[in-house]
Amino acid sequence: MTPELHLAARLGLALGMALFMGLAFEGVYKRDVRTSPGGIRTFPLLALVGSLLYQLSPSSPLPFTVGLAAVGAWLYAHQRAEARAALAPSSGSDSTATASLVVPTANLLAYCLGPISLTQPAWVCVAATVIAVLLLESRAALHRLVFQVPADEVFTLGKFLILVGIILPLLPNHPVVPWTPITPFQVWLALVAISSLSYASYLLQRYLPSSGALWPAVLGGAYSSTATTVALAREQSQLGAPRGDLAAGIIVATAVMYLRIEVIVAIFNAPLAVLLAPALLGQCVLAVLVAVWLWYSSEKGAASSTSLPAVNPLQLGTAATFAVLFVLLALASNWMRDSFGREGVYALSLLTGLTDVAPFIINLAQGGVTDMSLRAIGAAVLLSAASNNVVKGFYALSFGGRRACLRPAIALLALGLIGLLVPLAYVR
């Protein structure tokens, strides 16, 4: 492409993006108040002026800067005039609707689209325009969101971002104690990964409307299948009679657990995830089939809305507990490997089913146990999941009672026993 055609294409890109943003701006800010500066004609003109001023002296920003200052001064004068008009009720002006920094900011962005398109890759200009349009069009939805999100959740998310964006990069990525190869950076990275997955599930549980038991069970399984099993078993017990939807929900949470394990392993160890995929996905499908059978073979009762406890996983107490458990399991795993060989790690895998299996599985995926083959590590992951299913079966009986939760408890115990046999294919 010749330089002339390249320049024409870049100018066309700037004008097209400015026109696109002008369409959105007209629909949002000038539908009712025509005095708002900017729009479907102004934005392309601003982009064209910015492009030409930049082209006058590409090596010196002076012409473009002078033009930017002129546009900014005019916008400032317009905003001041609108503010004075708003203070005069007798004028009948509706200019209070334009008292927003979004209006001048959109105009300044339109002016800058020209140099952006001339100096940056095309995707930068397109991305900036699309983001601006999305923010313009979603004005009402974003303002509603402000009233829907509690302030404490915003504060908690801010603390989490500090952990991710400030603390994580500063942690050393080398072992600091001789008892485990796991580094402080890996510990915090595990915390970030599991908290992010759990937080997504938490937000869906809290803000997504749902009915029945299956959808809450799916979201609960993505957060904690053990906590979901206990909650649904308690609801079964309160109803006093077996309910097919609740029984199916208990098994669905376990099916989602297999997917969660696969995702977690894939984040830290892709070869291990590929190795485990047939076993985890196969057991997931088996759990889904069992859930379908429980759904159709039991009384579902009247339609109801099941509410599971949604605990914010970004709370610092939850994060600290996970980090401590992760470190303890990392130390225990290596000690068991040194003292008893891989059989010791397998024994520890069975014990971790009593708690949250995620810290142990992430530790294995990150290489926290030395001198073990990939297949042996895969077997330990599967043993941990199988043990957790057996524990959940007893939890279902304990919290739901034999009359209400016998069938899902038997199903969980059966899934656990089958899961204990699957690792045999990995340790031959």
C-alpha positions as CSV (number, residue, x, y, z in Angstrom):
1,M,0.0,0.0,0.0
2,T,1.4,3.4,-1.0
3,P,1.8,6.1,1.7
4,E,-1.0,8.1,0.3
5,L,-3.5,5.2,0.4
6,H,-2.2,4.3,3.9
7,L,-2.9,7.9,5.1
8,A,-6.3,7.8,3.5
9,A,-7.2,4.5,5.1
10,R,-6.1,5.9,8.5
11,L,-8.2,9.1,8.1
12,G,-11.2,7.0,7.0
13,L,-10.8,4.9,10.2
14,A,-10.7,8.0,12.4
15,L,-13.8,9.4,10.7
16,G,-15.7,6.1,10.8
17,M,-15.0,5.6,14.5
18,A,-16.0,9.3,15.2
19,L,-19.2,8.8,13.3
20,F,-19.9,5.6,15.2
21,M,-19.4,7.4,18.6
22,G,-21.5,10.3,17.4
23,L,-24.4,8.0,16.7
24,A,-24.3,6.7,20.3
25,F,-23.8,10.1,21.7
26,E,-26.8,11.5,19.9
27,G,-29.0,8.7,21.1
28,V,-28.0,9.1,24.8
29,Y,-27.3,12.8,25.3
30,K,-29.1,14.7,22.6
31,R,-32.4,12.9,22.4
32,D,-34.0,15.3,24.9
33,V,-31.4,18.1,25.2
34,R,-30.2,19.4,21.9
35,T,-27.7,21.9,23.4
36,S,-25.2,19.2,24.4
37,P,-22.0,19.8,22.4
38,G,-20.9,17.0,20.1
39,G,-22.7,14.4,18.0
40,I,-22.9,12.8,14.6
41,R,-21.5,15.8,12.8
42,T,-19.3,17.4,15.5
43,F,-17.3,14.2,16.3
44,P,-16.1,13.5,12.7
45,L,-15.2,17.1,12.3
46,L,-13.2,17.1,15.6
47,A,-11.5,13.9,14.5
48,L,-10.6,15.5,11.1
49,V,-9.3,18.7,12.7
50,G,-7.1,16.6,15.1
51,S,-5.8,14.5,12.2
52,L,-4.9,17.6,10.1
53,L,-3.3,19.5,12.9
54,Y,-1.2,16.5,13.8
55,Q,-0.2,16.0,10.1
56,L,1.0,19.7,9.9
57,S,3.9,18.8,12.1
58,P,4.2,15.1,13.1
59,S,7.6,15.7,14.8
60,S,6.2,18.5,16.9
61,P,3.0,18.3,19.0
62,L,2.6,22.1,19.1
63,P,-0.2,22.5,16.4
64,F,-2.2,19.6,17.8
65,T,-1.7,20.8,21.4
66,V,-2.9,24.3,20.5
67,G,-6.0,22.8,18.9
68,L,-6.6,20.6,21.9
69,A,-6.3,23.6,24.2
70,A,-8.8,25.5,22.0
71,V,-11.3,22.7,22.0
72,G,-10.9,22.4,25.8
73,A,-11.4,26.1,26.3
74,W,-14.5,26.1,24.2
75,L,-15.9,23.1,26.1
76,Y,-15.1,24.8,29.4
77,A,-16.9,28.0,28.3
78,H,-19.9,26.0,27.2
79,Q,-20.1,24.2,30.5
80,R,-19.9,27.4,32.4
81,A,-22.6,28.9,30.3
82,E,-24.8,25.9,30.9
83,A,-24.2,26.0,34.6
84,R,-25.2,29.7,34.7
85,A,-28.3,29.0,32.7
86,A,-29.2,26.2,35.1
87,L,-29.1,28.7,38.0
88,A,-31.7,30.9,36.2
89,P,-35.1,29.2,36.6
90,S,-36.8,31.9,34.6
91,S,-34.9,30.9,31.5
92,G,-36.7,27.6,31.3
93,S,-33.5,25.9,30.4
94,D,-33.2,22.2,30.7
95,S,-29.4,22.4,30.7
96,T,-29.0,20.6,34.0
97,A,-29.1,17.4,32.1
98,T,-25.8,18.3,30.4
99,A,-23.9,19.0,33.6
100,S,-21.6,16.0,33.1
101,L,-18.0,15.6,32.5
102,V,-18.9,12.7,30.1
103,V,-19.9,15.3,27.4
104,P,-16.6,17.2,27.2
105,T,-14.6,14.0,27.6
106,A,-16.4,12.5,24.6
107,N,-15.6,15.6,22.5
108,L,-11.9,15.5,23.5
109,L,-11.8,11.8,22.7
110,A,-13.2,12.5,19.3
111,Y,-10.6,15.1,18.7
112,C,-7.8,12.6,19.7
113,L,-9.1,9.8,17.4
114,G,-7.2,11.3,14.5
115,P,-3.7,11.1,15.9
116,I,-4.5,7.8,17.5
117,S,-5.5,6.3,14.2
118,L,-2.4,7.8,12.5
119,T,0.2,6.6,15.1
120,Q,-1.2,3.5,16.7
121,P,-2.4,0.1,15.5
122,A,-5.9,0.1,14.1
123,W,-7.2,-2.0,17.0
124,V,-6.3,0.7,19.5
125,C,-8.6,3.3,17.8
126,V,-11.4,0.7,17.4
127,A,-11.1,-0.5,21.0
128,A,-11.1,3.1,22.4
129,T,-14.2,3.9,20.4
130,V,-16.1,0.7,21.2
131,I,-15.3,1.1,25.0
132,A,-16.5,4.7,24.8
133,V,-19.8,3.7,23.0
134,L,-20.4,0.9,25.5
135,L,-20.0,3.3,28.4
136,L,-22.3,5.9,26.8
137,E,-25.0,3.4,26.0
138,S,-24.9,1.7,29.4
139,R,-25.3,4.9,31.4
140,A,-28.6,4.0,33.0
141,A,-27.5,0.4,33.7
142,L,-24.3,1.5,35.3
143,H,-26.1,4.1,37.5
144,R,-28.5,1.4,38.6
145,L,-25.5,-0.9,39.5
146,V,-24.2,1.7,41.9
147,F,-27.4,1.3,44.0
148,Q,-27.4,-2.5,43.7
149,V,-23.8,-3.2,44.8
150,P,-23.3,-2.8,48.6
151,A,-20.4,-0.6,49.7
152,D,-18.8,-3.3,51.7
153,E,-18.4,-5.5,48.6
154,V,-16.7,-2.7,46.8
155,F,-14.4,-2.2,49.7
156,T,-13.7,-6.0,49.8
157,L,-13.0,-6.0,46.1
158,G,-10.6,-3.1,46.5
159,K,-8.6,-5.1,49.2
160,F,-8.5,-8.1,46.9
161,L,-7.1,-5.9,44.1
162,I,-4.4,-4.8,46.4
163,L,-3.5,-8.4,47.1
164,V,-3.4,-9.1,43.4
165,G,-1.9,-6.0,41.9
166,I,0.5,-4.9,44.7
167,I,1.4,-7.8,46.9
168,L,1.5,-10.6,44.3
169,P,4.2,-9.0,42.1
170,L,6.3,-8.2,45.1
171,L,6.5,-11.7,46.5
172,P,9.6,-13.8,45.7
173,N,9.2,-16.5,43.1
174,H,11.8,-18.8,44.7
175,P,11.6,-21.3,47.6
176,V,12.3,-19.7,51.0
177,V,12.3,-22.8,53.1
178,P,14.0,-26.1,52.4
179,W,11.0,-28.3,53.2
180,T,8.9,-27.5,50.1
181,P,9.7,-26.2,46.5
182,I,6.5,-24.0,46.7
183,T,7.4,-20.3,46.6
184,P,5.5,-17.4,48.2
185,F,4.5,-16.2,44.8
186,Q,2.9,-19.6,44.0
187,V,1.0,-19.6,47.3
188,W,-0.5,-16.2,46.5
189,L,-1.1,-17.1,42.9
190,A,-3.1,-20.1,44.1
191,L,-5.1,-17.8,46.4
192,V,-5.8,-15.4,43.5
193,A,-6.9,-18.2,41.2
194,I,-9.2,-20.0,43.5
195,S,-10.7,-16.8,44.9
196,S,-11.4,-15.5,41.5
197,L,-13.3,-18.6,40.5
198,S,-15.2,-18.7,43.7
199,Y,-16.0,-15.0,43.5
200,A,-17.5,-15.3,40.1
201,S,-19.8,-18.1,41.4
202,Y,-20.6,-15.9,44.5
203,L,-21.7,-13.0,42.3
204,L,-23.9,-15.2,40.2
205,Q,-25.5,-16.7,43.3
206,R,-26.2,-13.3,44.8
207,Y,-27.3,-11.3,41.9
208,L,-28.7,-13.7,39.3
209,P,-32.4,-14.6,39.7
210,S,-32.9,-18.3,40.0
211,S,-35.7,-20.7,40.8
212,G,-35.7,-24.4,41.8
213,A,-32.7,-26.3,43.1
214,L,-30.5,-27.2,40.1
215,W,-29.2,-23.8,39.1
216,P,-28.2,-22.9,42.7
217,A,-26.6,-26.3,43.0
218,V,-24.5,-25.6,39.8
219,L,-23.3,-22.3,41.2
220,G,-22.8,-23.8,44.6
221,G,-20.7,-26.6,43.2
222,A,-18.5,-24.1,41.5
223,Y,-17.9,-22.5,44.8
224,S,-17.9,-25.5,47.2
225,S,-19.6,-28.8,46.5
226,T,-19.3,-29.8,50.2
227,A,-21.1,-26.6,51.5
228,T,-23.8,-27.1,48.8
229,T,-24.3,-30.7,49.8
230,V,-24.8,-29.7,53.5
231,A,-27.2,-26.8,52.6
232,L,-29.4,-29.0,50.3
233,A,-29.4,-31.9,52.8
234,R,-30.6,-29.5,55.6
235,E,-33.3,-28.3,53.3
236,Q,-34.3,-31.9,52.6
237,S,-34.5,-32.5,56.4
238,Q,-36.7,-29.5,57.0
239,L,-39.1,-30.6,54.3
240,G,-39.3,-34.0,56.0
241,A,-39.8,-35.9,52.7
242,P,-37.5,-36.8,49.9
243,R,-37.5,-34.3,47.0
244,G,-36.1,-35.3,43.6
245,D,-34.9,-31.8,42.7
246,L,-33.0,-31.4,45.9
247,A,-31.5,-34.9,45.6
248,A,-30.5,-34.2,42.1
249,G,-29.0,-30.8,43.1
250,I,-26.7,-32.5,45.6
251,I,-25.3,-34.7,42.8
252,V,-25.2,-31.8,40.3
253,A,-22.9,-29.9,42.7
254,T,-20.5,-32.9,42.7
255,A,-20.6,-33.0,38.9
256,V,-19.6,-29.3,38.8
257,M,-16.8,-30.1,41.3
258,Y,-15.1,-32.3,38.6
259,L,-15.3,-29.4,36.1
260,R,-13.9,-27.1,38.7
261,I,-11.0,-29.4,39.4
262,E,-10.2,-29.6,35.7
263,V,-10.2,-25.8,35.4
264,I,-8.0,-25.3,38.4
265,V,-5.5,-27.9,37.3
266,A,-5.5,-26.5,33.7
267,I,-4.6,-23.0,35.1
268,F,-1.4,-24.3,36.7
269,N,-0.4,-27.5,34.9
270,A,-1.8,-28.0,31.3
271,P,-0.2,-31.5,30.8
272,L,-1.7,-32.7,34.0
273,A,-5.1,-31.3,33.0
274,V,-4.9,-33.2,29.7
275,L,-4.0,-36.4,31.5
276,L,-6.9,-36.0,34.0
277,A,-9.5,-34.8,31.5
278,P,-10.9,-38.3,30.5
279,A,-11.2,-39.4,34.2
280,L,-12.7,-36.1,35.5
281,L,-15.0,-35.5,32.5
282,G,-16.1,-39.2,32.6
283,Q,-17.0,-39.0,36.3
284,C,-18.8,-35.7,35.6
285,V,-21.0,-37.3,33.0
286,L,-21.7,-40.2,35.3
287,A,-22.7,-37.8,38.1
288,V,-25.0,-35.9,35.7
289,L,-26.7,-39.2,34.7
290,V,-27.2,-40.1,38.3
291,A,-28.7,-36.6,39.0
292,V,-31.1,-37.1,36.0
293,W,-32.2,-40.5,37.4
294,L,-32.8,-39.0,40.8
295,W,-34.7,-36.1,39.3
296,Y,-37.1,-38.3,37.4
297,S,-37.5,-41.1,39.8
298,S,-38.4,-39.1,42.9
299,E,-41.1,-36.7,43.9
300,K,-40.1,-33.1,43.1
301,G,-42.9,-31.5,45.0
302,A,-44.1,-27.9,44.5
303,A,-41.9,-25.5,42.7
304,S,-39.7,-23.6,45.1
305,S,-36.7,-21.3,45.2
306,T,-33.7,-22.8,46.9
307,S,-31.4,-20.3,48.5
308,L,-27.8,-21.4,49.3
309,P,-25.5,-19.5,51.6
310,A,-23.4,-17.2,49.6
311,V,-20.2,-16.3,51.5
312,N,-17.9,-13.7,49.9
313,P,-14.7,-15.6,49.1
314,L,-12.7,-12.3,48.9
315,Q,-12.9,-11.6,52.6
316,L,-9.5,-11.4,54.1
317,G,-10.3,-14.1,56.7
318,T,-11.2,-16.6,54.0
319,A,-8.1,-15.7,52.0
320,A,-5.8,-16.1,55.0
321,T,-7.4,-19.5,55.9
322,F,-6.8,-20.7,52.4
323,A,-3.2,-19.5,52.3
324,V,-2.4,-21.2,55.7
325,L,-4.1,-24.4,54.6
326,F,-2.2,-24.4,51.3
327,V,1.2,-23.9,53.0
328,L,0.4,-26.7,55.6
329,L,-0.6,-29.1,52.9
330,A,2.4,-28.3,50.8
331,L,4.7,-29.0,53.8
332,A,2.8,-32.2,54.7
333,S,2.8,-33.4,51.1
334,N,6.6,-33.2,50.8
335,W,7.1,-34.7,54.2
336,M,4.8,-37.6,53.4
337,R,6.7,-38.1,50.1
338,D,10.1,-38.1,51.8
339,S,9.0,-40.3,54.6
340,F,6.6,-42.9,53.0
341,G,7.1,-42.4,49.2
342,R,4.2,-41.8,46.9
343,E,2.0,-44.1,49.0
344,G,2.2,-41.5,51.7
345,V,1.0,-38.8,49.3
346,Y,-1.9,-41.1,48.4
347,A,-2.8,-41.4,52.0
348,L,-2.7,-37.7,52.5
349,S,-4.9,-37.4,49.4
350,L,-7.6,-39.4,51.1
351,L,-7.4,-37.3,54.3
352,T,-7.8,-34.0,52.3
353,G,-11.3,-35.1,51.4
354,L,-12.3,-34.1,54.9
355,T,-11.6,-30.5,54.0
356,D,-11.5,-28.3,50.9
357,V,-9.6,-30.3,48.2
358,A,-8.6,-27.2,46.2
359,P,-5.4,-26.2,48.2
360,F,-4.1,-29.8,48.0
361,I,-4.8,-30.1,44.3
362,I,-3.3,-26.8,43.4
363,N,-0.2,-27.7,45.4
364,L,0.2,-30.9,43.4
365,A,-0.4,-29.0,40.1
366,Q,2.2,-26.5,40.9
367,G,4.9,-29.1,41.6
368,G,4.7,-29.0,45.4
369,V,5.6,-32.7,45.6
370,T,9.0,-33.6,44.2
371,D,10.1,-36.9,42.6
372,M,6.6,-38.0,41.5
373,S,5.6,-38.8,38.0
374,L,2.8,-36.9,36.3
375,R,0.6,-40.0,36.4
376,A,1.2,-40.5,40.1
377,I,0.3,-36.9,40.8
378,G,-2.9,-37.4,38.7
379,A,-3.8,-40.4,40.8
380,A,-3.4,-38.3,43.9
381,V,-5.7,-35.7,42.6
382,L,-8.4,-38.3,41.7
383,L,-8.1,-39.9,45.2
384,S,-8.6,-36.5,46.8
385,A,-11.8,-36.0,44.8
386,A,-13.1,-39.5,45.5
387,S,-12.5,-39.2,49.2
388,N,-14.4,-35.9,49.2
389,N,-17.4,-37.6,47.6
390,V,-17.4,-40.3,50.3
391,V,-17.3,-37.6,53.0
392,K,-20.1,-35.7,51.3
393,G,-22.2,-38.9,51.4
394,F,-21.9,-39.1,55.1
395,Y,-22.6,-35.4,55.4
396,A,-25.8,-35.9,53.4
397,L,-26.9,-38.6,55.8
398,S,-25.9,-36.6,58.9
399,F,-27.5,-33.3,58.0
400,G,-30.5,-34.6,55.9
401,G,-31.4,-37.8,57.7
402,R,-31.8,-41.3,56.3
403,R,-35.4,-40.8,55.2
404,A,-34.8,-37.7,53.2
405,C,-31.3,-38.1,51.9
406,L,-30.7,-41.8,51.7
407,R,-30.7,-42.0,47.9
408,P,-28.3,-39.0,47.2
409,A,-26.1,-40.3,50.0
410,I,-25.8,-43.7,48.4
411,A,-25.2,-42.0,45.1
412,L,-22.3,-40.0,46.5
413,L,-20.8,-43.0,48.3
414,A,-21.1,-45.0,45.0
415,L,-19.4,-42.1,43.1
416,G,-16.7,-42.0,45.7
417,L,-16.0,-45.8,45.6
418,I,-15.9,-45.6,41.8
419,G,-13.6,-42.7,42.0
420,L,-11.3,-44.7,44.3
421,L,-10.9,-47.3,41.6
422,V,-10.2,-44.8,38.7
423,P,-6.6,-44.0,39.9
424,L,-5.6,-47.6,39.4
425,A,-5.4,-46.8,35.7
426,Y,-2.8,-44.1,36.5
427,V,-0.5,-46.0,38.9
428,R,0.2,-49.1,36.8
